[in-house]
Amino acid sequence: MEINIYQINLDRDRDGLAFVSHDLVNAKQGSPGINPQLYDKVFEGEVTADTLEDIYRIFNLEHPEGYTGRSLSVSDIVEVVDSEQVPPGTYYCDSIGFKEVSFDASQIPENLKPEKITVVMVEPGKLARVAEIGTSLEELQKTVGGWIEAYYPFEEQVCIVCNDEGKINHMDLNRAIRGEDGEIIDIIAGPFFICDCSTDRFGSLGKEQLDKYVNQYRLPERFLWDGGEITAVPFEPIKESRDR
């Protein structure tokens, strides 16, 4: 079967239409029909499948080579280009089965610049720095090296986004998180970034916030067990020689 698969780009999904059943789309977006401008093409090619349910299984369990999207889910569009068993057309992955819909793939944006946010990037053994990162789920996961978790240790609407399994996976210890009294309340394992969380989406920090958190987490730390307590010791990382 020759197919294309389209998924909603979460950066463009202002009405929260990703993972929504077909019956609720019109009500949430305030207009009828599927909006192709929300979608990206994430797969184009041939797969060994006889039915749309086969497609659902393959793109949940096997992820063929060249597939760049999430596991197939509600709100995704499967376009059947050529098949002996399934009539050519575009099919909405619904909460139960698939629903044939009108979908003009020519309206999909092809050259949109990916949305980026400005954050403080903090990595084990390195100085904290200002960085621009992408906001798609795949890019956020790449930044922290796995599943993301938001952590809210600050009074202002700023959060730490780290690897949800950093400690379980024995990633390098990074920085200590301290309470108001300066006592260590947690230690982040693996890389993390600090960003704005004043809305339902991660956002850029302001200039003063960037300066504040770069300074606060500037130096990497080593962790020692001292007298029954864990102590965090800041250190200057060794600069690599350019002459190597």
N, C-alpha and C positions, 0 to 999 in steps of 0.2 A: 504494500500500500504506500502510495506517495502522499505525503502530508506536509503541512506547515502548522506550527503551533505558535500561538500568540498569548502573551500574559500581560496583565495590567502592570505598568510601571508605577511602583509605589510613590515615586517622587511626584508624579503628575496626578495622583489619585486624591484630589481635594475633597471629593464627596464620599470617600470611604466605600468604593464599589468593589474593591478586591475581596474575593472570597464570599461574595453575596449571591444568593440564589436569584435566578432569572426573574421571578415574580416580584422581587423587591427593587430591582434596578430602576425602573421608571419612577417609583416613589422617591428613592434616595437622590436621584439626579435631577428630578423635576422635569424630565422630558422623555419621550418614548425612544426606544431603540438602543442599540449598543454603540457607544462612541469609540470608533477605532483610534482616535487620537490619544487615548489613554494607554494603548497597547504597544508592546514591542514584539517583534518576531524573535523567538528564542530557539526555533528549530526549523530546518528545511531539509527534507530528504526522504528516503525510503526505509520502511520498517517491515518486519515480518509480522503481519497482523491481519485478521479477518474481520474484526468488529471494532467499534469504538471502545468497547469495554476492554479489548486487548490493548488498545492504545493507552487507556487509563492505567492498566496494570504495568505496562512496560515503562511508562514515564513516572511511575511511582517507585518501582522496585529495581529497574535495571539501568535507567538513564543512559541511553545510547551515546556513543562517541559523537562529539560535536554539539551536544545539548547544553545550553547555557542557562536554562531557567530553573525555577523551583520545581519541586515535585508537582505533577499535574493536579489541579484542584479546582474547586468551584470558582467560576468567573473566567476560567481560561477558555480560549477558542481553539478548536481543532478544525483546520481546513483540509478536507479530503480532496486532493487534486486528481488522483487516479486510483481506482480500486475496482475489483471485480465484484465485491460483496456490498460495499457501501456507496450509495449515490454521491457523486461529487457535490460539495457544498460546505458551508461553514456551520459548525455545531458548538453550542455553548455547553460547557461542562456544568451541569446543574447539581443541586443537592442530591437528586436521584436521577441518574442517567444523563442523557444529552438531549438538548433541544436545538433543532435547526433554526438558525437566525440569519438575518441579513447583516453582512459585515463587509465593508468596503476596505480591503487591505491597502488600497492605494492612498488612503488618508492617513496612514501611520506615519508619524514624524520619523524621518531618517537621520537628520543631522542635528538634533537637539544637543546642546552642550550639557553634559551630565551635571546635575546640581551638586555643589560642593559646600561644605561648611568649614569654618576656621575654628580649630580646637587647639588645646594644649595636649601634645603627644608625650606620653611618659613610658619609657622602655627600660627594662632591666639593664643595669650597667652603663646607661647613657644619660646625658644631660637632657632635661625636659626641654621641649622646643615647641614653637608654633608650627602648625601643619594644616594643610588643606586636605580633606578627605571626602570621598564620595558618600552619598547618603543612601544608596541602595542597600538592601539587606546583605547582598553578596559582598559589597565593598566594606561594609561595617564589620562583617565577620572576618574578612581578610585582614582588616586592620588589627583586630585583637587575636587573630589566629584560631578562631572557632566560634561557637555559639555565644551571642552577646548577652550580657546582663547589665542592667542599669542599677547603680548604687547611689544612694542619696545621703551622704554624710554632712552636707553643707546646709547652712541656714538659708542662703539665697537659692534661687531656682537654677541651680547648676548641678550637674550630676557627673559621676564617673561611669564610663562604659567600659567594661572589662570582659574577660573570657569567663563564661559561666562555669567552666570546668577546669580553670587554671590550676587550682590546688589539687584536684583529683588527678589531673594529668601530669603533675609534678613539673609544671612550668617554673622557670626561674623566679624567685621572689623579687619583687620590684620595689615598692614603696610601702611604708607604714602609714596608716590612716590614724590620726589622733583625735581625741575628744577635746572639749574646751579646756580641760585641765592639763593637756599635753600628754596624757597617757595613751599608749597604743591600744586602739580598739579593734584593729584589723590589719592584715597585711595582704596586699594585692599580689597575686602571682600572675606572671605574664604581662604583656603590654596592655596599657589602657589609655583612654583619652578623656579629657574633661570638656564638656560642652554645655550649652544652654538647654534647659528642659522646661521652659516657661509655657510651652505649648504642647500639643500632642505629638510633636515631631522634634527630633534632635536639631538644634540650631547652633549658629555661630556665637562665640563669646565676643563681648565688646573689648575695646582696647585695654581698659583698666583691668578687666577680668583676665585677659591674656597675660598681662604683666604680673598680676597677682599670683596666678597659679603656676606660671613658669618659675617665678621666684620661690614659691612655696615648695615645689617638687623638683627644683633645679638639679640637685645632686642625687646620684644613685646612692643606694644604701646597702650595707651588709648587715646581716642579722646574727646576733650572738646570744647564746644562752648564758645568762650571768646571774648567779645567786637565785635561781628559781624564776627568773623573769627574762623575757626576750628584750634585747636592746638593739636599737637600730643605729648604725654608725654610718654617717654620710662620708663619701669619699669622692675624690676627683678622678674621673676615668682617665686611663692612659690614652694619649693621642697616638694614632697610628702614623708611622713615618711615611711620607710621600715618596721616599727614595727606594722603597722596597721594590 
